[in-house]
Amino acid sequence: MIEAENPYASQDQLDEKQQQTKHWRSVSFGLFTVAGIIVVILVLILPAMRNPRPRRRPECMNNLKNIAVALHNYATKNYGDLPPAYTVDSAGKPLHSWRTLILPYIDRRDLYEKVDLSKPWNDAANAEVFKAYIKVYHCPSGETPENYTTYLAIVAPNGCFRPTEPRNLAEITDDHGETLMVVDMGSEHAVPWMSPHDADQQSVLDLGSRTKMAHPNGTNVAFVDGSVGFLDANGSDEERRALISIAENDN
């Protein structure tokens, strides 16, 4: 119902009514403005809330970059040799992963000095280090315990890492920028970071077909030259074999 104007109202009453009208118009405008701002904020943040992992991909790539640099620094100190995939005792029993060996090169010498390299990684003597969280080894998109890693080396006869012996960088005759060194294998392949377990050729070939990729549409990787990149989920087995192989003219 429309309120009729009172013809007998005084000027003061009319002025008061006008002030009230202006006040409520101002309040209404303010509410509409606030509502508009809220809508804009929701439009901006909802996609990130629905799928936060792509935003974490750069963090994962930065981790892999740091690992690649650490491996190169290790090689510089060891006559061009990359570390073995794992060390062994006199009986050939696996002891420690390459991830343990490069601790001094990721600014974790404090942990490295606590490791008893003569005893297995899961021995009670290494329990304190085993529990440690190392940010560089932990993909922020992975659904794993903090002391687990999804960053695995490729251990294969024609791959970057040998099981128990170092690989000299000079032996890698293929383009170093197109030869895989470390792959984010995803949560299904996660292992304790101290564990002497990594990836073989078949597990890399199975990514995207038999096992889930670490990131949407693919996964992050580090190459021998120290660069990082993205391994597409739709890549063929032939393409991946060529990326794994250290031999020149492997296509």
Contacts in CASP RR format, 6 or more apart in sequence:
PFRMAT RR
TARGET T0000
AUTHOR 0000-0000-0000
METHOD contacts of the structure
MODEL  1
MIEAENPYASQDQLDEKQQQTKHWRSVSFGLFTVAGIIVVILVLILPAMR
NPRPRRRPECMNNLKNIAVALHNYATKNYGDLPPAYTVDSAGKPLHSWRT
LILPYIDRRDLYEKVDLSKPWNDAANAEVFKAYIKVYHCPSGETPENYTT
YLAIVAPNGCFRPTEPRNLAEITDDHGETLMVVDMGSEHAVPWMSPHDAD
QQSVLDLGSRTKMAHPNGTNVAFVDGSVGFLDANGSDEERRALISIAEND
N
6 13 0 8 1.000
9 17 0 8 1.000
48 55 0 8 1.000
51 216 0 8 1.000
53 141 0 8 1.000
53 215 0 8 1.000
53 216 0 8 1.000
54 215 0 8 1.000
54 216 0 8 1.000
56 139 0 8 1.000
56 140 0 8 1.000
56 141 0 8 1.000
57 141 0 8 1.000
57 215 0 8 1.000
57 220 0 8 1.000
59 140 0 8 1.000
60 139 0 8 1.000
60 140 0 8 1.000
60 141 0 8 1.000
60 184 0 8 1.000
60 214 0 8 1.000
60 215 0 8 1.000
60 220 0 8 1.000
61 220 0 8 1.000
61 228 0 8 1.000
61 229 0 8 1.000
63 135 0 8 1.000
63 136 0 8 1.000
63 137 0 8 1.000
63 138 0 8 1.000
63 139 0 8 1.000
63 151 0 8 1.000
64 151 0 8 1.000
64 182 0 8 1.000
64 184 0 8 1.000
64 220 0 8 1.000
64 221 0 8 1.000
64 222 0 8 1.000
64 228 0 8 1.000
65 222 0 8 1.000
65 226 0 8 1.000
65 227 0 8 1.000
65 228 0 8 1.000
66 106 0 8 1.000
66 136 0 8 1.000
67 102 0 8 1.000
67 106 0 8 1.000
67 136 0 8 1.000
67 137 0 8 1.000
67 151 0 8 1.000
67 182 0 8 1.000
67 222 0 8 1.000
68 181 0 8 1.000
68 182 0 8 1.000
68 222 0 8 1.000
68 223 0 8 1.000
68 226 0 8 1.000
68 227 0 8 1.000
68 228 0 8 1.000
69 105 0 8 1.000
69 226 0 8 1.000
70 102 0 8 1.000
70 105 0 8 1.000
70 106 0 8 1.000
70 136 0 8 1.000
71 82 0 8 1.000
71 83 0 8 1.000
71 98 0 8 1.000
71 102 0 8 1.000
71 105 0 8 1.000
71 181 0 8 1.000
71 182 0 8 1.000
71 226 0 8 1.000
72 226 0 8 1.000
73 102 0 8 1.000
73 105 0 8 1.000
74 82 0 8 1.000
74 83 0 8 1.000
74 101 0 8 1.000
74 102 0 8 1.000
74 105 0 8 1.000
75 81 0 8 1.000
75 82 0 8 1.000
75 169 0 8 1.000
78 166 0 8 1.000
79 168 0 8 1.000
80 168 0 8 1.000
80 169 0 8 1.000
80 170 0 8 1.000
81 166 0 8 1.000
81 167 0 8 1.000
81 168 0 8 1.000
81 169 0 8 1.000
82 98 0 8 1.000
82 160 0 8 1.000
82 161 0 8 1.000
82 166 0 8 1.000
82 167 0 8 1.000
82 168 0 8 1.000
82 169 0 8 1.000
83 98 0 8 1.000
83 101 0 8 1.000
83 102 0 8 1.000
83 166 0 8 1.000
84 98 0 8 1.000
84 161 0 8 1.000
84 162 0 8 1.000
84 163 0 8 1.000
84 164 0 8 1.000
84 165 0 8 1.000
84 166 0 8 1.000
84 167 0 8 1.000
85 97 0 8 1.000
85 98 0 8 1.000
85 153 0 8 1.000
85 155 0 8 1.000
85 161 0 8 1.000
85 162 0 8 1.000
85 163 0 8 1.000
85 164 0 8 1.000
85 196 0 8 1.000
85 198 0 8 1.000
86 94 0 8 1.000
86 95 0 8 1.000
86 96 0 8 1.000
86 97 0 8 1.000
86 98 0 8 1.000
86 163 0 8 1.000
86 164 0 8 1.000
86 196 0 8 1.000
87 94 0 8 1.000
87 95 0 8 1.000
87 96 0 8 1.000
87 101 0 8 1.000
87 117 0 8 1.000
87 164 0 8 1.000
87 196 0 8 1.000
88 94 0 8 1.000
88 95 0 8 1.000
88 164 0 8 1.000
89 95 0 8 1.000
89 118 0 8 1.000
89 120 0 8 1.000
92 164 0 8 1.000
93 120 0 8 1.000
94 120 0 8 1.000
94 121 0 8 1.000
94 196 0 8 1.000
95 117 0 8 1.000
95 118 0 8 1.000
95 119 0 8 1.000
95 120 0 8 1.000
95 121 0 8 1.000
95 196 0 8 1.000
96 115 0 8 1.000
96 117 0 8 1.000
96 120 0 8 1.000
96 121 0 8 1.000
96 194 0 8 1.000
96 196 0 8 1.000
97 121 0 8 1.000
97 193 0 8 1.000
97 194 0 8 1.000
97 195 0 8 1.000
97 196 0 8 1.000
97 197 0 8 1.000
97 198 0 8 1.000
98 153 0 8 1.000
98 161 0 8 1.000
99 137 0 8 1.000
99 149 0 8 1.000
99 151 0 8 1.000
99 193 0 8 1.000
99 194 0 8 1.000
100 112 0 8 1.000
100 115 0 8 1.000
100 117 0 8 1.000
100 121 0 8 1.000
100 194 0 8 1.000
103 109 0 8 1.000
103 111 0 8 1.000
103 112 0 8 1.000
103 115 0 8 1.000
104 112 0 8 1.000
106 134 0 8 1.000
106 136 0 8 1.000
108 134 0 8 1.000
111 129 0 8 1.000
111 132 0 8 1.000
111 134 0 8 1.000
114 126 0 8 1.000
114 128 0 8 1.000
114 129 0 8 1.000
115 126 0 8 1.000
115 129 0 8 1.000
116 123 0 8 1.000
116 125 0 8 1.000
116 126 0 8 1.000
119 125 0 8 1.000
119 126 0 8 1.000
120 126 0 8 1.000
121 130 0 8 1.000
121 192 0 8 1.000
121 194 0 8 1.000
121 195 0 8 1.000
121 196 0 8 1.000
122 130 0 8 1.000
122 192 0 8 1.000
122 194 0 8 1.000
122 195 0 8 1.000
126 194 0 8 1.000
129 194 0 8 1.000
130 147 0 8 1.000
130 192 0 8 1.000
130 194 0 8 1.000
131 147 0 8 1.000
132 147 0 8 1.000
133 146 0 8 1.000
133 147 0 8 1.000
134 147 0 8 1.000
134 149 0 8 1.000
134 193 0 8 1.000
137 149 0 8 1.000
137 151 0 8 1.000
137 193 0 8 1.000
138 144 0 8 1.000
138 146 0 8 1.000
138 148 0 8 1.000
138 149 0 8 1.000
138 193 0 8 1.000
139 149 0 8 1.000
139 150 0 8 1.000
139 151 0 8 1.000
139 184 0 8 1.000
139 186 0 8 1.000
139 214 0 8 1.000
141 214 0 8 1.000
141 215 0 8 1.000
142 150 0 8 1.000
142 186 0 8 1.000
142 187 0 8 1.000
142 190 0 8 1.000
142 214 0 8 1.000
143 187 0 8 1.000
144 150 0 8 1.000
144 187 0 8 1.000
144 190 0 8 1.000
147 192 0 8 1.000
147 193 0 8 1.000
147 194 0 8 1.000
148 190 0 8 1.000
148 191 0 8 1.000
148 192 0 8 1.000
148 193 0 8 1.000
149 190 0 8 1.000
149 191 0 8 1.000
149 192 0 8 1.000
149 193 0 8 1.000
150 184 0 8 1.000
150 185 0 8 1.000
150 186 0 8 1.000
150 187 0 8 1.000
150 189 0 8 1.000
150 190 0 8 1.000
150 214 0 8 1.000
151 182 0 8 1.000
151 183 0 8 1.000
151 184 0 8 1.000
151 185 0 8 1.000
152 182 0 8 1.000
152 183 0 8 1.000
152 185 0 8 1.000
152 189 0 8 1.000
152 191 0 8 1.000
152 197 0 8 1.000
152 198 0 8 1.000
152 199 0 8 1.000
153 160 0 8 1.000
153 161 0 8 1.000
153 181 0 8 1.000
153 182 0 8 1.000
153 198 0 8 1.000
153 199 0 8 1.000
154 160 0 8 1.000
154 161 0 8 1.000
154 180 0 8 1.000
154 181 0 8 1.000
154 182 0 8 1.000
154 183 0 8 1.000
154 198 0 8 1.000
154 199 0 8 1.000
154 200 0 8 1.000
154 201 0 8 1.000
154 204 0 8 1.000
154 244 0 8 1.000
155 161 0 8 1.000
155 162 0 8 1.000
155 163 0 8 1.000
155 198 0 8 1.000
155 199 0 8 1.000
155 200 0 8 1.000
156 200 0 8 1.000
156 201 0 8 1.000
156 244 0 8 1.000
158 244 0 8 1.000
158 245 0 8 1.000
158 246 0 8 1.000
158 247 0 8 1.000
158 250 0 8 1.000
159 167 0 8 1.000
159 180 0 8 1.000
159 201 0 8 1.000
159 244 0 8 1.000
159 245 0 8 1.000
159 246 0 8 1.000
160 167 0 8 1.000
160 172 0 8 1.000
160 179 0 8 1.000
160 180 0 8 1.000
160 181 0 8 1.000
160 224 0 8 1.000
160 244 0 8 1.000
160 246 0 8 1.000
161 167 0 8 1.000
161 181 0 8 1.000
161 198 0 8 1.000
167 246 0 8 1.000
169 176 0 8 1.000
169 224 0 8 1.000
171 246 0 8 1.000
172 179 0 8 1.000
172 224 0 8 1.000
172 246 0 8 1.000
173 246 0 8 1.000
173 247 0 8 1.000
173 248 0 8 1.000
174 245 0 8 1.000
174 246 0 8 1.000
174 247 0 8 1.000
174 248 0 8 1.000
174 250 0 8 1.000
175 248 0 8 1.000
176 223 0 8 1.000
176 224 0 8 1.000
176 225 0 8 1.000
176 226 0 8 1.000
177 223 0 8 1.000
177 224 0 8 1.000
177 225 0 8 1.000
177 226 0 8 1.000
177 227 0 8 1.000
178 223 0 8 1.000
178 242 0 8 1.000
178 243 0 8 1.000
179 223 0 8 1.000
179 224 0 8 1.000
179 243 0 8 1.000
179 244 0 8 1.000
179 245 0 8 1.000
179 246 0 8 1.000
180 204 0 8 1.000
180 221 0 8 1.000
180 222 0 8 1.000
180 223 0 8 1.000
180 224 0 8 1.000
180 231 0 8 1.000
180 243 0 8 1.000
180 244 0 8 1.000
181 221 0 8 1.000
181 222 0 8 1.000
181 223 0 8 1.000
181 224 0 8 1.000
181 226 0 8 1.000
182 221 0 8 1.000
182 222 0 8 1.000
183 199 0 8 1.000
183 204 0 8 1.000
183 207 0 8 1.000
183 219 0 8 1.000
183 220 0 8 1.000
183 221 0 8 1.000
183 222 0 8 1.000
183 231 0 8 1.000
184 214 0 8 1.000
184 215 0 8 1.000
184 219 0 8 1.000
184 220 0 8 1.000
184 221 0 8 1.000
185 199 0 8 1.000
185 203 0 8 1.000
185 204 0 8 1.000
185 207 0 8 1.000
185 211 0 8 1.000
185 214 0 8 1.000
185 219 0 8 1.000
186 211 0 8 1.000
186 212 0 8 1.000
186 213 0 8 1.000
186 214 0 8 1.000
186 219 0 8 1.000
187 212 0 8 1.000
187 214 0 8 1.000
188 211 0 8 1.000
188 212 0 8 1.000
189 199 0 8 1.000
189 203 0 8 1.000
189 211 0 8 1.000
191 197 0 8 1.000
191 198 0 8 1.000
201 241 0 8 1.000
201 244 0 8 1.000
203 211 0 8 1.000
204 240 0 8 1.000
204 244 0 8 1.000
205 237 0 8 1.000
205 240 0 8 1.000
205 241 0 8 1.000
207 213 0 8 1.000
207 218 0 8 1.000
207 219 0 8 1.000
207 231 0 8 1.000
207 233 0 8 1.000
208 218 0 8 1.000
208 233 0 8 1.000
213 219 0 8 1.000
213 233 0 8 1.000
214 220 0 8 1.000
215 230 0 8 1.000
217 232 0 8 1.000
217 233 0 8 1.000
217 234 0 8 1.000
218 230 0 8 1.000
218 231 0 8 1.000
218 232 0 8 1.000
218 233 0 8 1.000
219 230 0 8 1.000
219 231 0 8 1.000
219 233 0 8 1.000
220 228 0 8 1.000
220 229 0 8 1.000
220 230 0 8 1.000
220 231 0 8 1.000
221 228 0 8 1.000
221 229 0 8 1.000
221 230 0 8 1.000
221 231 0 8 1.000
222 228 0 8 1.000
222 229 0 8 1.000
223 229 0 8 1.000
224 246 0 8 1.000
231 240 0 8 1.000
231 243 0 8 1.000
238 251 0 8 1.000
241 250 0 8 1.000
242 250 0 8 1.000
242 251 0 8 1.000
END
